[in-house]
Amino acid sequence: MVWQDLLFMAGSLLSVVVLAPALRDVNARIPLATSVPKMALGGVYAITFATMGMSLAAVGLLATGLMWGLLAASRSPSSPAPARSRPNAPVGTVENDGQRPLRRLED
């Protein structure tokens, strides 16, 4: 086992860990122009490292490509908007975020 293989795998898995919060955040929006090329590069790099005999790096980059694919599928601006932007707010309530004054709708 080569130290470079371990290093590339560790870096790839670190990027998976760093991307996980974006996958959990229902309000996150990542453009397809960002996520799709990163997904494709993860796959191409995984194949490249696999052909070089660096199987650990290939697995790490495949995981990175899969994470970008999940982000493309679930967090792109074209994916359905979340039902509620505030998970703790009861349905049908309006909250003031402190940024803007509440306005009343006139009849």
C-alpha positions as CSV (number, residue, x, y, z in Angstrom):
1,M,0.0,0.0,0.0
2,V,1.4,3.4,-1.0
3,W,1.2,6.4,1.2
4,Q,-0.2,8.5,-1.7
5,D,-3.2,6.1,-1.9
6,L,-4.0,6.7,1.7
7,L,-3.5,10.4,1.4
8,F,-5.9,10.7,-1.6
9,M,-8.5,8.6,0.1
10,A,-8.3,10.7,3.3
11,G,-8.7,13.9,1.3
12,S,-11.6,12.5,-0.6
13,L,-13.4,11.3,2.5
14,L,-12.8,14.6,4.2
15,S,-14.6,16.3,1.3
16,V,-17.5,13.9,1.8
17,V,-17.6,14.9,5.5
18,V,-17.5,18.6,4.6
19,L,-20.3,18.2,2.1
20,A,-22.6,16.3,4.5
21,P,-24.1,19.4,6.1
22,A,-25.2,20.7,2.7
23,L,-27.0,17.4,2.1
24,R,-28.8,17.7,5.5
25,D,-29.7,21.4,5.2
26,V,-33.2,21.5,3.5
27,N,-32.6,25.2,2.6
28,A,-29.3,24.6,0.8
29,R,-29.3,25.3,-2.9
30,I,-26.3,24.2,-5.0
31,P,-26.4,25.0,-8.7
32,L,-26.3,22.1,-11.1
33,A,-23.4,23.9,-12.9
34,T,-21.4,23.2,-9.7
35,S,-22.5,19.8,-8.6
36,V,-22.7,17.9,-11.9
37,P,-19.2,18.7,-13.1
38,K,-17.8,17.8,-9.6
39,M,-19.8,14.5,-9.7
40,A,-18.4,13.7,-13.2
41,L,-14.8,14.5,-12.1
42,G,-15.2,12.3,-9.0
43,G,-16.1,9.4,-11.3
44,V,-13.4,10.1,-13.8
45,Y,-10.8,10.4,-11.1
46,A,-12.1,7.2,-9.4
47,I,-11.6,5.3,-12.7
48,T,-8.2,6.9,-13.2
49,F,-6.9,6.0,-9.8
50,A,-8.4,2.4,-10.1
51,T,-6.4,1.8,-13.3
52,M,-3.3,3.0,-11.5
53,G,-3.8,0.4,-8.8
54,M,-4.7,3.0,-6.2
55,S,-8.0,1.3,-5.0
56,L,-8.3,3.3,-1.8
57,A,-8.1,6.6,-3.6
58,A,-10.6,5.3,-6.2
59,V,-13.1,4.4,-3.4
60,G,-12.7,7.8,-1.8
61,L,-13.2,9.6,-5.0
62,L,-16.2,7.5,-5.9
63,A,-17.7,8.4,-2.6
64,T,-17.1,12.1,-3.3
65,G,-18.7,11.7,-6.8
66,L,-21.7,10.0,-5.2
67,M,-22.0,12.8,-2.6
68,W,-22.0,15.4,-5.4
69,G,-24.6,13.4,-7.2
70,L,-26.9,13.3,-4.2
71,L,-26.4,17.1,-3.9
72,A,-27.3,17.5,-7.5
73,A,-30.4,15.5,-7.1
74,S,-31.7,17.0,-3.9
75,R,-30.2,20.4,-3.4
76,S,-30.2,22.1,-6.9
77,P,-32.4,25.1,-7.4
78,S,-34.6,23.1,-9.7
79,S,-35.4,20.4,-7.1
80,P,-38.6,20.9,-5.2
81,A,-38.5,23.6,-2.5
82,P,-38.7,22.4,1.1
83,A,-42.2,22.4,2.7
84,R,-41.1,24.7,5.5
85,S,-38.1,26.8,5.9
86,R,-38.3,26.7,9.7
87,P,-38.6,23.1,11.0
88,N,-39.7,24.1,14.5
89,A,-42.4,26.5,13.4
90,P,-45.9,25.1,13.5
91,V,-47.7,25.0,10.1
92,G,-49.8,28.1,9.5
93,T,-47.8,30.5,11.7
94,V,-45.9,33.5,10.6
95,E,-42.7,34.4,12.3
96,N,-40.8,37.6,12.2
97,D,-37.1,36.9,11.6
98,G,-36.1,40.3,13.0
99,Q,-34.9,41.4,9.6
100,R,-38.1,42.9,8.1
101,P,-41.2,44.2,9.7
102,L,-44.4,42.1,9.2
103,R,-46.9,43.5,6.8
104,R,-50.6,43.1,6.9
105,L,-52.5,42.2,3.8
106,E,-55.3,44.7,3.2
107,D,-58.8,43.4,2.4
